[in-house]
Amino acid sequence: MLTRLSAFAQMLRTDPLGGLIFLAMFAVAILLSLILHECAHGYVALKCGDPTAKYMGRLTLDPRKHLDPMGTVFMVLLGFGWAKPVPVNPRNYRNPKRDDILVSIAGICMNLVLFLVSMLLYVVLIRKASSSSSVVAWIREFLYMLCSINVSLAVFNLLPIPPLDGYHVVNDILLKGRLQLDYQTFRIAQIVLLVLCFSGALSGILSTVNNWLMNSAFRFFLSIIH
């Protein structure tokens, strides 16, 4: 955490205008990624017959409806985090088993789509944009941020720990919904997740996976764009 804060502070000291532009783009990239992740959950739930998210005003791009203070801080300082979970009522699903899986993976799929699209545009700018203007450079920087943030969100949310999406995916697909946690066990799992985040135990593994995905996608798009 301190390393990233120090980097932000150093950037603002050495190049105040550039530092402010960087932080503004970083904030937009985080907001866009987290909000679209949650909207994807709510939209798919609506299509599956559950209007709970819609009735509670969660199918909106308004950051105030989605951001979790701690999850957002984690996103800024550690590179992975979360937003407020979208409320759903599985009893409204037309096909409970299938629809629970679809709603659970919707956010991850949204982040993967954003990751791939932004990586494609990033590579196109590298290969095709001949201009060396600062505007083009900042656009490339923003696209790279978007790639990094979304691949981090997708990988982090695949962890099979409540309340992350990976828990629902594992429970629905591998365990056939047999794992039903009571409130106390659910809270303990959340505490374990926070401890893993604060201790840095997850950072090394997640960074390795994220970097491999980033490099693989970059090389793939670079190979097909001439």
N, C-alpha and C positions, 0 to 999 in steps of 0.2 A: 504494500500500500504506500509506504513512505517513498519508495523509488518512483512510483508514478506521480505522486504529488510533487516530488522534487523536480521531476522532468517538466511538469506543467509550470512550476514556479520559475525554473530556469528559462523556459521558453518565453514567458511573459517579461522577464528581466532583459533578455538579450534582444528580443524582437517583439515589443508590445503589440503592435498592430497584427503581425503574423500570428502571435500567440492567441489573440482574441478571435481572429478568424478561425484558427484551428479549433479552439474550444467551442465556438459556435457551431462549426460543422460536426464536431464530435457529439454535441448535445442533440443536434438534429438527427444524426445517424442512430443514436441510442433510442431517442423517442420514436422514430419511425419503425425501428426493428421491434421494440417491445410492444408498441401499440398494435401493429399489424399482426404480431404473434397472437395477441389476445383476441383481436377482432376475428381472426381466422377460426379460433375455437368457437366463438359465439355464432358466427355465420354458419359453420358446418352444423352446429347444434340446432340452429333454426331450420336448416334444410332437412334435418333428421326428425323434426317434429317438436323440438323443445324451444319455445319462444322466451325462456327465462331471461337470457342475456339481453334480448331485445327490449323486454318490458322494463329491465333495470337500467337501461340506458348505456349498455356496454358495447353496442354496435356503433361506435363513434370514434372519431380520431382525436377527441378531446383528451389531452394527457391526464387531466385531473381525474378522469374516470378509471384510469388504468394503472398509474404508477404506484408502486409500493416503495416507500421511502428507503427501507433497508436494501431491497433488491436493486434499486437504482444506484445507491451508493456502491454496492458491490460491483455493479456493472462498470462504473467509472473507475474504481480503484483496482479491481481485480481482473476485469475483462469478461466476467460472467456474472449473471444475476437473474432477476425475475421481475415480473409485474404482478399485480393483483390477479389471482385466478378468476377466470370468468365463471359466474354461477351457472350451474346446469342442473336440470332435474331429469335423471335417467328414466324416470317413470313415463316421461313424455316421448321417449324414443319409439320409433316404429318397430325397429329391430334392435332390442337393447344390447345384445352382445356385439353385433356388427357396428352399431352406431357409437357405442362407447369407445371402440378402437378408432373410428374415424375422427371423432371429436378430440381424442387424446393426441393423435398424430398431426392434427391440422396445424397447430402452431409450429411444430418442428418442420413440417413441409413448407410452410410459409417462409421460415427462415432459410431453408435450403434453396428455395426459389430465388429469394432476394440475394443470397450469396452467389448463386450461379449467374444470375443476370448482371449483378454489379461486377463480378469478375470478368464476364464476357465484355462488358463495356470498357472496363479498365484495360484489358488486353487490346481491344480495338483502338483505344486512344494511344496506346504505346506504339502500335504498329502503323496506324493510319494518320494520326494527327502530327503534321509536320511543324506546327506552330510551337514555339518555345515560350509562349506568353505565360504570365503568371496565372491568368484565368484558367488555362488548360491544365497547368500544374496543380492548381487547387482542386479542379474537378477530379483529376486523377487521385489526389489525396483523399477526397471525399469518398470516391468509389472504393478505394482500398480500405478505408475505415468501415464502410458498409459491408464489405466482404468479411473483414475480420470479426466484426461484432456479430454478424448473423451466423457465421460458422461456429463461433463460440456459444451463442445461444442454442443452436441446434444440438451441439455435442453435450453441453451442460444439461439440457432438458431431457436428454436420453438416459441420464443416470436413473437407475431404478430405485429412487429414494423419494418418499412422499415429501412435498406435494408435487414433485416434478412429473412431467408427462411420461417419462420412462417407467415410472412405477405402474401407471395405468396400462401401458403397452405390455409390460412383462406380465402383469396380473391377468390381463384379458387374453393375451395370445398364448403364453407359456403355461400359466396356472389356471386358465379357463375360469377366471373370476373367483377362484376359491379363497383367495387371501382377502379377508375382510378385517380391517384394522379398527379397533375401538378408538375413542377420542384420545385416551391416555397414550396408547402406543403410537398413534399418529403424531402427537406432540413430541414424543421422544425421538421419533424419526426426524422431525424437523430440527430438533436441537442437535442431533448428530450431524445433520447437513450443515448447520451453521458452524459447528466446531470444525468440520472438515474444511469449510471455506476459510474461516479465520486462521486456522493453523497453517494453511498453505499446502496441506496434504494433497489437495486436488490439482494444484497449479501445474506441477510437472507433467502429470499424465494428460491433463486437458490441453496444455500447450503443445505437447508432442503430437496429439491427434489433430489439433487445429492446424498446426504448421504443415503436417503431411497432407491434409485436405486442401489447404491453400496452395501448396506447391504443385500438387497433382492437378488441380483445376487450372492453375496458371499454365502449366506445361501443355495440358490438353488443348486449351483454347489457342495457345500460341502456335501449336502444331497445325491447326485447321484454318488459321487466318493468315493469308498471304498478302 
